[in-house]
Amino acid sequence: MMINEKLDRIKKALELLRIVAEDAATPRAVKRILKESLETLQNEKLSPGVRAANVVSALEEVVQDPNLPSFSRVQIWSAVSQLEGIRD
């Protein structure tokens, strides 16, 4: 996979995660993890693969939160699927 494709996938994931992070229905604890994930995805000191792997593991925990609305869970899984396609 070309670097531009990886960065496009990261950009799509960022957009999806921002929607959930800015949603008033998203629990505070989840918003905190989403904001950390957004920062990780934007950290250009790390390779795209490392950024994606770190965020995927954090998001897999987040979707287990029983207080997370279904819409938010679907958005997060969509972001995870974008990021899982990235390998270094």
Sequence and secondary structure as in RCSB ss.txt:
>XXXX:A:sequence
MMINEKLDRIKKALELLRIVAEDAATPRAVKRILKESLETLQNEKLSPGVRAANVVSALEEVVQDPNLPSFSRVQ
IWSAVSQLEGIRD
>XXXX:A:secstr
  HHHHHHHHHHHHHHHHHHHH TTS HHHHHHHHHHHHHHH TTS HHHHHHHHHHHHHHHTT TTS HHHHHH
HHHHHHHHHT   
